Amino acid sequence: MPALPRSEWYDLTRDMNWDLTYVTEDQAFPPALSNSFGVPAEDWWTWDEPYKIAYTEYVHNQAGKDQGLFSVNNVVSRSSIFENLDPGWKAAILAHYGAIAVAEYQASIGEARMARFGRAAAWRNMATYGTLDEMRHGQLQTYFPYQALNKEPRLDWAHKAYHTNEWGIIAARHVFDDMFTANDAVSTAIQLTFTFETGFTNLQFLGMAADAMKVGDLDFGALISSIQTDEARHAQQGEPTLKVLVKAGKTDTAQNLLDKMFWRAWKLFSLLTGLSMDYYTPIEHRTHSFKEFMEEFINKQFIDQFRDFGLEKPWYWDQLLNEMNWVHHAYHLGVYFWRPTVWWNPVAGTGPEERAWLEEKYPGWNDSFGKYWDVMGDNVRAGRPELTLPETFPIVCNSCQIPVCTPAGYAAGYLDSPLPYQLVRDGRKYTFCSEPCQWVFEQTPEQFAGHLSIIDRLLGGIIQPPTIEGALAYMGLSPEECGVDGNDYAWATATASKTA
Amino acid sequence: MAMFPVQGFVDGDFVVVLALVDDTDPMPVVAEKIAYHSVGKRVAAQDRPLKVKRDGVVQPDDATLASVGAAPLDVLEVVYA
């Protein structure tokens, strides 16, 4: 370790900024890779990270984390802990690994772009650590499930998922490409590190780690805790980037970047975390409903944070609060009904006790959402479970790529109309699940217009044969990999016995 | 006759689905083809006839998608009369 205290040398060695003379600013920092939004180079040099760390310290810390983590994994992987996990929790972690592991590796591309095209040396220094962090997260979250392949072969979706056209992965890829894989450095700092990591995942990972420990999944709990400590550090690239933009009078630019990505992150978050918290986590281990978690940890803390910088709540805030009451309940119904299209076994989570919990957390749930489960339960009890399986496809949103569930919001009394939003542009009809999703599309239509949703691909003849079986094959799902009811319909018979 | 993809849902259901109909199907048949994916599966059946609403207007039973000038992927709502 250096003989001098870090504070005596850090700023000097970090601030390797200089005036360009051999090349122009745009040659060194092409706008497509590093959009300055008109802020002069010298202004960016005031960028100052709130958390200082030297490379030697970084390596020392990371080595210690890995040593502890792999020790846990080494023991747990030889135990029967995984086999004994609740089926709902298994669904949650299979979904997590597939949706997140390779995305973390892709985030290292976004971090590496900031490490080269970030507008200040201090930022590039911090992004270098961020690059190494995300590589570590990608590797950990493919290695840990790999260790348990003999117990659940579909854990290979931790690596496989992003190499398929499974519909949920199309949705995740669509937002993550926008957020970091194909984003410029300045926008990445605002949209990945500030909006998504500071706003959502940093807090979510804390909650997930605690939940994992409660259900007895030591391996996953240790993994997520370890990752969260990295996130908490590199997420801090967003704040100084935001400060530079605001100080330079670019508040509207920052607000627009934040507004677009906060909505996009919400949609994916409600699909993944909404289902995990309110349906997949065993009821005895739940501490918050998804809505309570959003209200207490995401919305309040995040609003306080961006108000400190002079930003406002996104214009669609009331619509976001409205969706928190119903949209993830609709997504859960959709994932359950179209369960062959996912790589995990969704549990219904609607036995008598779970329904009472849902009614308590979401007053009116039984009337608004329980009625669908009543019909499906009747079919199961009548010996016709095939009626709980799909013979067609849901329409998906051309922005978030998630099924359009506006009828659920209307039927539950939260929307004024059950109809989706539609837009015709250059002769093509686009469908959206919400006003903010259409707004996101219309901010940069040239960026999104060429993308084909899974339904566009089906109608365009790309998916052959255009049947459920053809679509499953297109999505990379063999019959053995398709999701089935995680509890073998126990929820329906439990309802029947209580009713009787 | 031509296969005609529409976005459809039954009043009270939670999701909009893709339904394949024929542009010469009379509206009750269109309604049945959309309802097939919903009624008795997620929405309880009712002993009443089904109607098609387009742009908020209930369509006459003798109309077809061709006769009302519908375009592919138009949104059709199916309601009980």
Interface residues (C-beta under 8 A of the other chain):
Chain A: A330 L333 G334 F337 F369 K371 Y372 D374 V375 M376 N379 L387 T388 P390 E391 T392 F393 P394 I395 P403 V404 C405 T406 P407 A408 A411 P418 L419 P420 Q422 K429 T431 I455 L458 L459
Chain B: P5 Q7 F9 D11 G12 D13 F14 V15 V16 V17 L18 A19 L20 Y36 H37 G40 K41 R42 V43 A44 A71 P72 L73 V75 E77
